[in-house]
Amino acid sequence: MNRFVVVSAAVFLLISVAYLPLLNELYWSTLTSLKPPVRVVADLLVTNGTIFTSDKSLPFADSMAIRNGRILKVGSFTTLKDFVGDGTVEVNLEGKVVVPGLIDSHVHLISGGLQMAQVGLRGVSQKEEFCKMVKDAVQNAKEGSWILGGGWNNDFWGGELPSASWIDEISPHNPVWLIRMDGHMALANSLTLKIAGVTSLTEDPVGGTIMRLPSGEPTGLLIDAAMELVTSFVKEVSVDERREALVRASKYALTRGVTTVVDLGRYYPGTTDELSWNDFEDVYLWADSTKKMMIRTCLFFPITTWSRLSDLKLQKGHVLSEWLYLGGVKAFIDGSLGSNSALFYEEYIDTPNNHGLEVMDPEILSNLTMAADKSGLQVAIHAIGDKANDMILDMYKSVAAANGERDRRFRIEHAQHLAPGSSDRFGRHHIVASVQPDHLLDDADTAPKKLGFDRAEKESYLFQSLLNGNALVAFGSDWPVADINPLHSIRTAVKRIPPKWDHAWIPSECISFTNALTAHTISAAQAAFLDDHLGSISPGKLADFVVLSTNSWDEFSKDGSASVLATYVGGKQVHP
């Protein structure tokens, strides 16, 4: 018996020694757990508001706590009081409505900033006013310097297209280059045509058109790829001018509550692929490294440079900083409705036998898309006409089948005119519809003239149809083609009432206010793979939000009549 006790004691001693580290760890962890947890103190506590979160798990709240530029918690004030401590700044919203920082899904940011300092022809409604603005610019410029600008829309003065003869007499010693509001047509004076060597003998390039008089002489108007005949001669703006343009554009965006943009760059038919890369290297990286970025920017690059972007993303990743994100690649398949270069199945009524333009060879575009997608890049393609959209929908389906299943979020930029049944294909094949509501205000009067009433009514700006088909719909402006103004864009999508109209254009395509606001927030973030960081007022996300002028959500959601009172980025007020 004693022997048994001795053996048992020995075994117990061995087991105790073996488990001593575990027991020791358990003892100290228990002791440590008795200590009070480290208290997190918010830098900013926003209270007493009506906060629309764009987060389905908690659509509305009255308060939020913020620390180090990110959202700690969202809810009622009583649930956030524990975050108040030394140094916490409290902001009482006094009932004001708050929305997430607004995202513009399609801009040309530096182009917009540059155009703000050039001849601005947006809204010009008379030939005489057009000519006077060019004359004023010439008189204030040095002889021989380029007169650049844009934003004109010939539909505003009755449809007559401008020509070099309008401005030759007032600009004999200055080359003039004025881009139409859609970026797919531009006017050159005769001196510019001479510099570029464009004559009656110059052939139309593939994907472009030189507008001509009956004699064959150029009128001064160049469409899509034909614009490259001139752009290669236009003196490139300096690095300093482009940096100033970024700052100018960013400040303007903040006044409109825009805290994030998807920038498609200075890449249009007829421009060089290098402009977007030059801006990335000379402007964006400079602004990011010198802490001069004001709004978050997701950059897209020309599809012809996909391998360059792929290598950069492999090296740096998707997120370069909290300000700068690498998106995907962009391409064009057609032009624009206003320039009669959008690609349709049926001909334009006002230009018989014209179905529009393929601005890139479809086979080349398909091969580039296949390669870019295979490397893991997101692809966005400009398509406006019904035939153009179907071509891209078909191509995306084929590429996805060839490259296999993944979360690719293919995008179609604009998707303005869709053939019957095409709107359902967006949701079915998980293709993002990146649309610009304010464009319909310009097209409501002109689309029936170009397409006929029935075609225009059945296929134009089918926002509700896209949503009915479960498409991810993201809103943007295409600035500087249209103004960067999400609140106005939301009202347009909800009401669809063009200027001088007293009723909606295609009322069945009006969408709800919540869907419109979502398209400028969380859906816009999802459309660019930014939803882990942005798009909603949710814990862990960057603290970007906008305080509006209204105290009533009901009134705001009824007619969208509010203005931006303050814009916050990373929890800091940056406007006013």
Phi, psi and omega in degrees: 000315179297324180295321179296319180296318180297315180297316181297320180295322180294317179298317181298321180295318179297316180297319181297318179295319182296323184265003183302315179300320181294316178296321180297316180296318180297320180299311184289325178293323177295318181295318181294323182294343178282345178286145177294140180296153178294129185275129178271128181249131180284146170284324185221134174238117180257124188227167170059047178230179170249097187261113172273118191269338190062021179241114186298337181288337177204084187298325182227150175209172177246350183212159173208147179250140186229139176215134178053039175081001180236160183277125177278309185202151178233138180168213177271160183301322183296332181276353184246358185299331182293345179275354181278130179203194178299128178093351179288126175265128179255131177243117178269114184284348179053041174087358184295151177279137178237138175232160176300156174309130186281141183247127174261115190280355182201100175225165169239084198296310182290324174302316179297317179295321177294317183295333177297336181255007181248193179286109183266112185252011178299131176084355179297128188242006179219145178303318182298321179292320177304308183294323180295320180293323176292318180299316179298320180294319179297316182296334180263006182248159175286148178299131180094344180281152182286139172256109184246151178173195181168192180098001183286152178220106184299338178295337181290337179244027172105354174108342181299130180281139178291163178216166179302328181297338178296324192239357183301316185295329183267356181223055184290335186243007180233122174294136183241138180216108187236115186271134178298159185302334181270354179077008184248006178207145179215153179253129174246142171280176185295327179295319178297316179299321179296315179300320183277351180073027179271118182227184178295341181270350181289128180278151175296130176287161176299128179082014181210166181221135170263115178291139186227155169283166177305333179286347183099349179290140178296140178279342187110348180265131178236136185245133175048239188301338178293339180296335180296339177299333180256319188301332179291346180260345180288128181297126180295137179294149185289165177301316180298320179296321180288324176294319176296323180296320178298314180297315181298314181293320181295317178299319180295317180301319181296328178295338181261008179081011179273119180250346179217140174229152166259112186261115179274002171078181178272054184241108177228164172304131180095004176245161180282149178295340188283341184302315181296320179289322176299317179294322178299312185282319186274331188248302186291314179296324176297312182296322180292316183288334181260010177059039178254003175290136181244331177232152181282138188226128175252121189260135171247150185234159180304138184298333179294345180251026187302321184293327177295317178291321179300315179297319181294319180291326175295325182280317188252338185089179182286324185255111177278326177194183177288356181250333192232128182231140175269119181269245182222215183240153185235144176216171177237143170247331179217187183260232184228160178295313184299330179265007182055033179240001170292144189266120182238159174292317181259159184286160173289137179293323184275351174221081183307147181072004177255119177255001184105191186234144163267108185277352172219142179300124184303323181292319177296316180298319179297317179295319178294318179296318179300315182291316181296316180294321180297330179278357177096007182277149171281141182243133176234128182233130177289122175214126183245310181287162183296320179292320179300316180296318179295323178299318181286321176301316178297316183295316179299318179299317180294317180295317180298320179294322182286322186266352175094166185290132169192169178276091188257332179050052172309144180238141164247121181274124176094300177044046190284323185231118186238132177293158179309129179090343184290329181298327180291335185289334179299308180292321183297323183253014175058047180254130181286133171261103179265100191242162183233096185305320185294343175297331183293336179295326178282327188270345186301323180276328187269329183303314178298328179290329183268327187249343190094151186300312185297313179298316181297320182288328185274337192229010188259122173054063188272063185296312182293324178297320177297317179293321178300330178272011178065030175284150170277114184252123179243137182260146174209187183244332190068025179305134013268012176298314171235163182294149177274102188201081185301323180297322176292319179300318179297314178300320180299314182295327181281319187258324180054041179253107181290165177303138178071006174262156175243012179211166183284146171272117183056069185304333180295344180261006172294141180245168181288158180298318181297319178296322180293317179293322177298324181292341176258005181231259189293323179293322177296322178294315180298325183292346180235020181058036179251003190289347173285341186244331193220176170100342178210159176268089186225149179305134178095340182274163178297139189274070177255125180204164184232130175264126183260168187280350186262151175258358186239115175295322182299315180292319180298314182286344180282314183226001176067017184276087176211161176236168181278120178270320179203145177240130179244135175233123182060034178077006180244136179287123183243351173209136355284000000 
